[in-house]
Amino acid sequence: MGDTALARATPAATPQSASARPLRAWQAAALAQYEEQSPKDFLVTATPGAGKTTFALTLAQRLLARREVARVVVVCPTDHLRLQWADAADRMGIVLDPGLTNAVGPVRPGTQGYVTTYAQVAGKPMLHAARSTAVKSLVILDEVHHAGDGLSWGEAIEEAFGFVARRLCLTGTPFRTKADERIPFVRYEEDTFLGDDGQGGVGLASRADYTYGYKEALADAVVRPVVFAAYTGTSRWRNSAGEVVAASLTEAGTRSVEMQAWRTALDPKGQWVPHVIAAMDDRITHLRETGVPDAAGLVLASDQDDARAYAKIVRRVTGKAPELILSDDPKASKKIERFATGSARIAVCVRMVSEGVDIPRAAVLAWMTSYRTPLFFAQAVGRVVRARNPQESATVFLPAVRPLLTLAASLEQERNHVMPPPKAATDEELEALDLPPREPREGELAKWEALEADARFAHVLHGGTAHTGEGTPAVALAPLGADEEEFLGIPGLLTPAQTAELLAKRDDELRVRISQHRHHDEDDDGHLIEELPEVETGGSWRDVAELRREINRLVSKVSARTSTPHAVVHTQLRQSVPGPPSASASVDVLRARRERLRTML
């Protein structure tokens, strides 16, 4: 059966199959605008946590129901987001396959489309072009700014989806693109901006068809209010010339010294990290005792070595093992899912939960990474601002260094500011934070070395004001407006000043607490964290995956019992139950093959 025939045979999604959850006002307004214009291309910029996925799938559902499209293709940044999109689609009555690889040709029977990644599209753009043009398709490009991560990715999506029926682009924030790296299907307009070096310039800013910013989302109680808790401290390190240097995070002087102090503070051997983790844990406890019983926190690390070390510190300081989520771990997606639905207090990760991942109970973030681009900062903070009720707030713990405080202030004062294109770091900046130290020159010591770092609460930043916890603001960057004052008066929410007072009061206690902990980071076998049992959740595409696994297990049993090679058993199975290989077979075919194998045992 060809793709066109399959599309006719596949039942279209109906509005009745959707979740009973009503649309938010912005989602309804964006849908109304889309249906009035019926465009080929449509870009939605909606702040992280606002509900872009629900909007996109509701649109897909309506287009399928009216038979304006017969297939939906979602392109997203990571493999985990493929699973998240497929689960959300299942709840809307749309069957999207998140496991379709480039090795499998046609879209599987019984599905209405599939979810893939930008990397997969770049691997075989013509394959995706064939899939998306075989029938009228809606292509959803999630976090479309990723198509600008490299010229090859942008060229690939243009080659793959240049001739599809409809395209919907989604992003969490407006973005700028270099003139020679325009992202396909995105409209731009010239825009002036102020760079990190203080120099102005003219760039190309994305132009959305519909925009829903953080300020609007906050007013609608769609996202939580967030406060930034900044921690300073004194760092000591030995530079490549063998000199011992000491500097405060907040009074470092030059950018180079500040970055070295920041790098030292993030070193797992110092006291800055355990102190801030203790403060974070204390904040989670407070939230759990005051109306958010499942509150959780995220620790963002720069690399996997730091993540493992931070996980040991979390267990040492809190007495509980965190969820350790690493990008090369085949169980990473299951760990994210387990953490999102479970009761664990803290997850430590590198970049796995920085963008798009939905963990509504995460309300605290510890910024222990050297990443400092505006886009990454906004996306990461977006992981802890998804609101569930009006009495929840979010707290972001971060080093009190100028680059991060500037980003926090920008997020505070200019909720809808445009993210600039990635800026090439200087050699000095790369050496300071992101790369191993260069080889020493003659006469120098072997390497740069972090010696020690302590931590002290500095201030809470909210609404343009830095609160020190001593009764009066330290710095008033901008006065609070009447709306903000009224919002912060909601019963059950601490004001920023109260948050600062609480953190400042607990600061000395936390310093004593972490110094008294014994260093029992590993168990008797040298393992950091005991793995919890894997938990499978339901969902139609998950049923398909489980059927394939079960068929492989049964084939192994038949092979062992009959002394027949696996390949021969598979061939016999396809002869008994005709159809494509299991990788591309429908649910009905897989079930029939499972029953056939059972009769052979």
N, C-alpha and C positions, 0 to 999 in steps of 0.2 A: 504494500500500500504506500503510495507516494505521500509527500508532505502535504500537498493540497487536500488529498482525500482524508488524511488523518485529521487535518484541521476541521473539515466538515463533520467528521465522526466524533470529535471531542466536544462534549457539552460545554457550552459557554457558561462563564460564571454569571450568576444572577445577583441582583442586589440583596435578595433574601439570604444568600449564603454568607454575607458579611457579618462581622461582629456587631452585636447590638449596641456597641459603644457609639454615642453620637459624635459627629464631627465637631471639631473646635471651630470657632468663628472664622479664623484665618483660613483654615482648610476649606471650609464651605465657600468663602469668598474667592480663593484661588481657583477652585473647581469651576465656579460660576464664570470667572473671567476666561478660563481655558475653553469652556464649552461655548461661550459667546464668540470667541475668536477662532476656535478650531484650528490652531496653528500646527505646522509641521514640526517646529522647534519651540520649546518653552523652557526657560530657566527659572527655577525657584531658589531663592536664597532665604533660608529660614534658620534661625539660631539653633545651635545644638540643643536637643531635648524638646524641640517644638512639635515634632511629629511628622517629619518629612516622609518617612516610610508609609505611614497610614495614608497620607495625602496621595502618594504615588500609586499605592495599591488600590485605593478607591477609584482613582482615575482609570487605572488598568481594568478594574472590574466593570466599570461603566462602558468603556470602549469594547470590551469583550462581549458584554451583554447586548450591545447594539450592533455587534458584528462589524464594527468599524476596523477592528484588528482581530486577528485569529491567533496571535502568539505574543508573548511577553518575554523580553530578554532583559535581564538586569545585569549590569556591569558594576562591580564594587572593588574596593582596594584590596581586601584580604579574604583568605579562605574562610575565616570565622564568620565574617559578615555574610558570606554565601549562605551559611546555615541559618543565620538570623533572619535574612530576607526570606528564605524558604519557609521557615516557621511562621513568620508574619503573614505570608501569602496563604499558607494553609488555613490560618484563622479567618481569612477573607474568602475562602472557597476557591482559591486559585492554586493549582498544583504546579509548582515550579521545581525543577530538578537541580539541586545544588551540586550533584556529583558527576555531571556530564563533562567528560574530559575531551581534550583535543584529539585523542585516539579514537573516539567514537564519532561516527559521521553524523547521521541524522538525529533530530530531537526524538527522544523516546516516546513511544505510544503511551497514551493515558495521561500525558502532561500537557500543559498549556504554554510551556516555555521552559526556560532554565536560567540559572544564576551562574555567572562566570566572573573572572577577575580581569583587570586591565592587563596583567602579565600574560594571562592565557590568550587574550585577544591579540596581543602583540606577537605571540608565538605562531598563530595561524589565522591571520585576519581574513583570508579568503574563505576559510571554513565557516567562520562566523557570518561572513557576508552571505554565503549560500543558505545558511540556516535562517537568517533574518529576512531574506528576500524571497524564500520559497513560498511564503504566505505573507499577508499584510501583518507587519509586526510593530509593536511599540517597544522601543529600546529605552530603558531607564539607565542613565549614566549617573551613578551615585558618587557623591564627592568628586564632581567632574574636574576639579582643579588638579587631581592626580594625573590627568591626561597631559599635564604640563610638566610632569616630573622628568620627562626626557622626550626629545623630538621623536624617537621611535614609537613611543606610546601614542602621541597625538596623531602621527601618521597612520598608525595601525587602526585607531578607532574611525578615522576618516575613511580608510580603505574598507573596513568591515561594515560600517553603518551609514555610508554616504548615500545609499539609495533605499533606505527603509521608509515605511509609511509615516511613522511618527517617532519623534525623539523627545524625551523629557530629561533635562539636566537638573541635578540637585547639588547644592553646596550649603555648608553651614555658615559661610561668611563670604562677603564679596572678596575678590582677589584681583591682583594685578598680574600681568603677563608681559614678558619681554616682547618687543615688536616682532622679532623673528621666531617666536615660539607660541604664536596664537593657538589656542585650543579650538579644535573644530566644533562647530555648532554653537559657539558662544559669541554673542555680540559684545563689542567693546566700544568705549568712548574715551577720548583723551582726558587725563586727570593729572593734576599737579599734586605732588606729595613732598614731604620732608623726610629725607633719609636719616639713617642712624648717625651720619657724620654731620648732621645739621644743614646739609646742602639741599636745596630744592631741586626738583626735576619734574619732567613730564613723562607719564607712563600711560599704559592702556589698562583701564579698569573694566572689570566685567559689568555688564548691564543686565540686570535681572528683569524678567517680565513680571515677577511678583516677589516682594520682599517682606519678610516678617522678622524684625530685629529683636534683640534681647530686651530693649526697653519696653516694647509692646508686649513681649511674652511675660515680662515681669509684672506689668500692669494687669495682664489677664490671668495671673497666677499659674501660668503654664510652666515657668521655671522658678527655681528657688532664688532668693537673694543670696549673694555670696560675699563673704568677707575674706580678706587676705591677711594671714597672720605671719608677719615677717620676723625671722630670728637672725640676730647678728652673732658675733663671737670673734675671738682672736685665733688666727691660724698661724702656725709656725711650720716652715718648710726649709729644706736645704736646696739651693739652686744648683744649676749645673757647674757653677764655678766653686762649689763647696761652701758657700756662705749661707749662714742661717738667717732667714728673714722672718719677721713677724709683722702681721698687719690685721686690722679689724675689717670685717666684711663691709661695714658701713663707712669706714674712714680709710680706705685703702690708697687713696690718692690717684695714681695713674691707672689706666685701664689694664695694663699688663699685671700690675701688682694685685689689682682687684680680682682678676681672673685666676691668678695663682692662689689667692686666699680662698676663693670659691672652690677651686679644685681640691684644695686641702680639706676644706670643710666637708666635702662629699666623700672623703676617704673613709672607708669602713673602720679603720683602726682608731680614728679619733673619737671625741665625745660629742661632736655636733650632731651626728646622725642618731645615736641612741637617745639623746636628749629630745630631739624633735619627734622621734617615733613615740617616746613616752608621752609627750604633749598631745600628739595625735590620738594615741590610745585613750588618754584621759578625756579628750573631746568626744570620742566615740561613746565612752561610758556615759558622759553627760547627756548626749543625745538619746541614748537608750533608756536613760532614767527619766527623761522628760518628754516622752511622747513619740519617739522613733525607735521602737523596740528592736528593729532589725538593722539599725544603722551600721554602715561599714565604711572602710577607708581603702584608698588605693595609694601605693607607694610607687612612684615612677623612677626607675633607675636608668643610667646611661647605657650600660651594657650588661651582658649576662653574668660576668664575674661579680660586678657590683650587686646585681639583683640577688645572687646566691648569698653574698655576704650580708646584705640587708635583711634577707629572710632569717638568717641566723640571729641577727640583732633583734628582730621582731619577736622571735621565740624567747630569746633571753630576757628581753625587757617586759614583755606582756605575759609570758608563761604559756602562750598558745602559738601553735605553728600556723603561719600564714599560708595562703594559697600562692605557690610560686609558679608564675606563668611566663614561659620562655617561648620565643617565636619558633625555635627549631624542635620543640617538644611535640611529638605527634598527638599528645593528649591535651594540647593547649586549648582547643575549642571546648572540649568537655570540661576542662577546669574553669574556663570563663563561665560556662553555663551553670556549673555546679556552684560557683561563687555567687552568681547572680540570683540563684533561687534558694541558696542555703542560708546558713547562719554564721559562717566564719566572719571574723571581725575585719581582717586585713588581707589584701592581695598585693603581692610584690610582682612587678612586671617591668618589661623594657618599653616596648611600644605597642604591645598587643591590645591595650584598651584605650589607646589615645584618641581613636576616631571612630565614631559610628556605633561602637559597642554599647549595648543598652543594659545598664546595671542600675535600675532606679533607686535601690537602697543605698548605693554609694553616695555619701554626703560629705566625705572628708578626703582631701587629696594632699599628699606630701610630695613636694617637688624636689626630688633628689637626683636630678638629671642635669647634664650640661646643655641640653637642647634649649634654645632660646629664640627660635623664630616666632614671629607673631602668630602665624597660622597654626603651628603646633601648640602654642600656648593656649589659643582660643579653643582649639579642638579638645585638648586635654582637660581644661577647666569645664568644658561642656559635658564631661562624663559625670560630674557631680551636681549639676544644676537641674536635672529633671525633677519637676515637682510632682508630688502625689497628694499633698494636702497643704493648706495655707500655713500650717504651723512648723514647716520644715525650713531649715536654712542650710547653707553649705559653707565649709571652711577650707581654705587652701593654705597649707603651711609651705613657706618658701624661704630661701636664703635672702637676707636683706642686702642684695646687690643691685646696683643701678639698672642693669639690663632687665631683670625680672620685675623690679618695682615700677619701671617705666611701662612694661607690658601690662602690669596690673592696673596702673593708673589709666592707661589708654582704654583698657576694657571697662574701667569704671566711668570715665568721662565721655568716651566716644563709643557708645555701644555698637554703632553700625559702621565703624571705621573699616577702611579697605586694607586687606592684607597685601603687603608688597611682595614682589617676586623674591625668591631666595637670593640672599646677598653673599657673594663669595667672601669667605673669611680670610683674614690676613694670616700669614705664616705664624705670626706671634700669637694670634687667637687660637689657631689650630693646635699649636704646641701647648698652649696654656690649658686647654680643656679636652679636646676631642681626639688627639692622636698621641701615640707613644712619644716620649721625648726623643729628639734627634740624637744621632751619634755624637759623643763628646769630642770636642776639639782637643788637640794635644795639650796636656797639662791640666785638663778638667777632670772632675770625678766621673765615675761611670754613669750616673744618672741623677735626674731630679728626684727628690724624695720628700713625701709628706711626713711631717713629724708628729704634730698634734693639733687639735682644734677643739675649742670649747663652744658652748652655745648659750645665748641669753635672749630672752624675749625682747623684741624691739618695739613693735607696734602692730596694731590692726589697721588695715587700710579699707575704708568703705566710703563711698559717696564723695571721694576726693579729699577725705580727712584722715589723717594718721592719728589713731588713739593709742596712747601709751599705757593706759590702765591706771594713771595717777590722777584721775579726776578731770583733767583738761586735755584737749587735743594738743599733740605735739606740733603738727603742721596742718593748717587748713588750706588744702589745695583749691577747694571750691566749696561755697556754702551749700548745705543740703536744701533742696527745694521743699515746698510744702507737701507735695505728693510723696516724696521720699520719707519725710518726717512722719507723715500719717501712716505710711506702710510699715515703718519700723516700730510703730506703736501697737501692732497686732498682738493680742494676748498670746503668750506661749513662745514668742520670739525674743531672744536676747538682742538688745541694741548692740551696735558695734562697740560702744564704750563699755558696756557690761561684759561683752566677750573679751575685750582687752583686759579688763580688771580681773576676770576669772583666770585668764592665761598668765597674767603677771603674778597673781597671788600664788598660783601653783608652781611657778617656775623654780623656786628654790627647793620645794618638796621633790620635784621631778629630778633635780640634779642629785639629791641624796639617794633617791630611789634607784636610779640607774647605776650609781657607784656601788651599791650593795648587792647587785645581782652577780651570781656566780656565772662563770663562762662555761655553760654546759650546752654548747651549740650542736653537738652531734650525739647520736645514740651509740650503743656499744659496737655497732657494725660500721660506724663512720657515716651513717646516712643523716642528712639534714632533716627531712620531713617524711613522715610515714605517709605513704599513699593511701587515700581513702578509697572505698569501693567505688567503681564506676557506676554511674546511674544513667540509664537510657531513658529518654523521654519519648512521648508519642508523637505522631505526625505522619502523614501519608508517605512523604519521601523517606522518612526514617524506616517505615515498614518495608519499603523497597530495599533499602540497604541491608536490613536485617534478613530479608528473604534471600538476598544474594549470599550473605555469610552462611546462612543455614544450608543453602544448596551446596556450597563448597564443603561444609562439614560432612554432609550426607554423601557427597561424591567420595570423600576420603574414606568414609566407612565402607561404602560399596567396594571401593578399590581394594581395601585391606581384606575384606571378606572374600572377594572373588579372585584376588591376585591379578586384577586387571589394571593396567596403567590409568592414571587420572584422565589423560587425554582421550582414551578410548571410551571411558565412562561418559565423559562430556559429549562425545560424538553420538553415542547410543542414546543419550538423553535427548539430544536435539532431533534425532530421528523419530523417537517416540512422541515427543511434544514439539512439533515444528515451530520455527520462529527464529528470530535473530539471537546472537549470543546473549548471555545473561547480562552483560554490561549495558545492552541497549534494549532488553526485553521489557514488556509491560508487566504490570502486577499480576494480571490473570495468567500470563504465560509462566511467570516465576512460580506462582502457586501450583499450577498444574505440574510443573517439573518437580517441585518439592514432593507432591503426593506420589508421583511416579517413582521417585527415589525411595520413598518409604516402602513401597511395595516390593522393591528389589532387596530389601534387608530381611 
